[in-house]
Amino acid sequence: MILNKTKPHIIIVGANFSGLTAASKLSKSYEVTVIDPTENFQWTPNIHEILSDVKKQTSLSLSLETMISRLGHRFVNRAVSAIDGKMQTVTLDDQQTLNYDVLLIASGHARSNYGIKGADEYARGFRTADNVIQVHRDITAAIDSGKRAININIIGGGFTGVEVLGELLRKYSGDKRLHINVIDSAPRLIQALPEKLSSDIVERCKNHQISFHFNKKITEVKKDSIAFSDHESLDSDITIWSAGTKLPDYLDKIDTEKSANGLAVNTYLQAKSFSNIFVAGDSATYPKPLPKQASIAMDMGGHAAANIVRFCAGKALKPFKVSATPVLLSLGDINTYFIQGKLVLASPMLAAAKEAVYQVYMARLSTLLPLEQSCSSLASRVTLSAEKLLLAEVFKLRPKVLLQRSKIL
Ligand SMILES: Cc1cc2nc3c(=O)[nH]c(=O)nc-3n(C[C@H](O)[C@H](O)[C@H](O)COP(=O)(O)OP(=O)(O)OC[C@H]3O[C@@H](n4cnc5c(N)ncnc54)[C@H](O)[C@@H]3O)c2cc1C
């Protein structure tokens, strides 16, 4: 298909990892509109560190308006409420309708409560920096209230659940009033990664005030407790929801093939029913299952942009090739894990590698900001990291402890 337009209108829905990467690859020879209800790009892989004050919300955020306008594109700070693939329109939450020639859906995924009663009302989400700040406030309020026992329940022992647990231990492991429960319907932690990782984390936590509850099916989340299908229950002062994802509601009615938490795409990242709708990042269900990772979302965003350029020029599209990316998982200041396939390396020193990934990518994205802003945000990120993380945590470990915890699992 060759678009008979000198300047095709490309709309990108969502401006985080995949959407912003795509926007940065499209030149001013296209009319590009980027839509997102949030004002800032957010580095989600480190938001859990707000819990332990190792990161601030500002050190994980960059202004979307500034970056997108410097790219020469238009930023619309609203949410999309509907997409009509046949009419080629996007409707915003203020009922405004925009026409597009090519659309990129890069809006991630939404929280799923699996229909559990009370989950929406009483369990705090953990998907954005605002969510984490709310949890931080709840814990501070519970501590300040003078309670003698505070139960924090983490629902979902996946990647996020483990990182939340680690940050709680980094900050509160000396406070014997706190007890943390990690609850999952699976028989172990992080089902998608090797079993030995789960065993090592459980082992590392055995001297802390933590209980793991596996194979547990939740029937109801109440204000101050959680009920299970086996009629047991757990007291809860703070319930954190780090389980389950689904397709965002606004995509429910789009007339193309869907999966439980994404839109089905072909290898060119096109939606099944519309050749001019591309999907990238967590919103996309690729023919082969892909991990929901920031690096993969960025690769998909870049690839979708390149295919959109080919599509507009009537050229043949190229299939997306997935590069095997290792995963770095942190358990607070206790340990950090490097996982690639079946290989699992553990060492507190890997915290520096995880931090370096964050610093390098944020510095790269900051080049889209005016020089003065980019330098000052870089300086504050590096200072905070050196002061709160590397100097305070990694380098304080004695060589013996460091060696004990560093190993190939
Ligand atoms: C706590 C946590 C820890 C994580 N840790 C890691 C990690 O260590 N390593 C790793 O690789 N990955 C990690 N991830 C996963 C990673 O963040 C995601 O894979 C990545 O964010 C996906 O990028 P994306 O661009 O597809 O979607 P997102 O980053 O979710 O961005 C979606 C964007 O779309 C916008 N949007 C949503 N709805 C609408 C709408 N209706 N209209 C317009 N815009 C909309 C949102 O505001 C957002 O800006 C973590 C995620 C979380 C939540």
The ligand as a MOL file (V3000), in Angstrom:
LIG
                    3D

  0  0  0     0  0            999 V3000
M  V30 BEGIN CTAB
M  V30 COUNTS 53 58 0 0 0
M  V30 BEGIN ATOM
M  V30 1 C 7.0610 -2.4210 38.9370 0
M  V30 2 C 7.5770 -2.8450 37.5870 0
M  V30 3 C 8.8880 -3.3060 37.4720 0
M  V30 4 C 9.3900 -3.6740 36.2310 0
M  V30 5 N 10.6940 -4.0890 36.1560 0
M  V30 6 C 11.2260 -4.3510 34.9390 0
M  V30 7 C 12.6190 -4.6650 34.8020 0
M  V30 8 O 13.3580 -4.7240 35.7850 0
M  V30 9 N 13.1060 -4.8990 33.5520 0
M  V30 10 C 12.3030 -4.8210 32.4320 0
M  V30 11 O 12.8040 -4.9900 31.3100 0
M  V30 12 N 10.9880 -4.5500 32.5270 0
M  V30 13 C 10.4280 -4.3000 33.7460 0
M  V30 14 N 9.0960 -4.0030 33.8470 0
M  V30 15 C 8.2490 -4.1130 32.6410 0
M  V30 16 C 8.3800 -2.8940 31.7540 0
M  V30 17 O 8.1690 -1.7240 32.5140 0
M  V30 18 C 7.3640 -3.0060 30.6240 0
M  V30 19 O 7.6380 -4.1640 29.8820 0
M  V30 20 C 7.4430 -1.7780 29.7290 0
M  V30 21 O 7.0540 -0.6280 30.4620 0
M  V30 22 C 6.5400 -1.9320 28.5050 0
M  V30 23 O 6.6660 -0.7840 27.7310 0
M  V30 24 P 5.4410 -0.2670 26.8470 0
M  V30 25 O 5.9200 0.9160 26.1120 0
M  V30 26 O 4.8710 -1.3830 26.0600 0
M  V30 27 O 4.2960 0.1200 27.8850 0
M  V30 28 P 4.3490 1.1200 29.1060 0
M  V30 29 O 5.7180 1.4060 29.5340 0
M  V30 30 O 3.3960 0.5370 30.1070 0
M  V30 31 O 3.7330 2.4510 28.5140 0
M  V30 32 C 2.4070 2.5490 28.1070 0
M  V30 33 C 2.0690 4.0260 27.9400 0
M  V30 34 O 0.7610 4.0990 27.3660 0
M  V30 35 C 0.0080 5.0790 28.0390 0
M  V30 36 N -1.4040 4.7590 27.9210 0
M  V30 37 C -2.0840 3.8000 28.6000 0
M  V30 38 N -3.3770 3.8410 28.2560 0
M  V30 39 C -3.5130 4.8330 27.3400 0
M  V30 40 C -4.6220 5.3580 26.6260 0
M  V30 41 N -5.8650 4.8820 26.7840 0
M  V30 42 N -4.4050 6.3870 25.7710 0
M  V30 43 C -3.1480 6.8890 25.5900 0
M  V30 44 N -2.0690 6.4100 26.2440 0
M  V30 45 C -2.2570 5.4010 27.1100 0
M  V30 46 C 0.5400 5.0250 29.4760 0
M  V30 47 O 0.2870 6.2530 30.1580 0
M  V30 48 C 2.0310 4.7790 29.2650 0
M  V30 49 O 2.7570 5.9760 29.1690 0
M  V30 50 C 8.5570 -3.6210 35.0720 0
M  V30 51 C 7.2340 -3.1660 35.1850 0
M  V30 52 C 6.7470 -2.7750 36.4330 0
M  V30 53 C 5.3230 -2.2840 36.5270 0
M  V30 END ATOM
M  V30 BEGIN BOND
M  V30 1 1 1 2
M  V30 2 1 2 3
M  V30 3 2 2 52
M  V30 4 2 3 4
M  V30 5 1 4 5
M  V30 6 1 4 50
M  V30 7 2 5 6
M  V30 8 1 6 7
M  V30 9 1 6 13
M  V30 10 2 7 8
M  V30 11 1 7 9
M  V30 12 1 9 10
M  V30 13 2 10 11
M  V30 14 1 10 12
M  V30 15 2 12 13
M  V30 16 1 13 14
M  V30 17 1 14 15
M  V30 18 1 14 50
M  V30 19 1 15 16
M  V30 20 1 16 17
M  V30 21 1 16 18
M  V30 22 1 18 19
M  V30 23 1 18 20
M  V30 24 1 20 21
M  V30 25 1 20 22
M  V30 26 1 22 23
M  V30 27 1 23 24
M  V30 28 2 24 25
M  V30 29 1 24 26
M  V30 30 1 24 27
M  V30 31 1 27 28
M  V30 32 2 28 29
M  V30 33 1 28 30
M  V30 34 1 28 31
M  V30 35 1 31 32
M  V30 36 1 32 33
M  V30 37 1 33 34
M  V30 38 1 33 48
M  V30 39 1 34 35
M  V30 40 1 35 36
M  V30 41 1 35 46
M  V30 42 1 36 37
M  V30 43 1 36 45
M  V30 44 2 37 38
M  V30 45 1 38 39
M  V30 46 1 39 40
M  V30 47 2 39 45
M  V30 48 1 40 41
M  V30 49 2 40 42
M  V30 50 1 42 43
M  V30 51 2 43 44
M  V30 52 1 44 45
M  V30 53 1 46 47
M  V30 54 1 46 48
M  V30 55 1 48 49
M  V30 56 2 50 51
M  V30 57 1 51 52
M  V30 58 1 52 53
M  V30 END BOND
M  V30 END CTAB
M  END
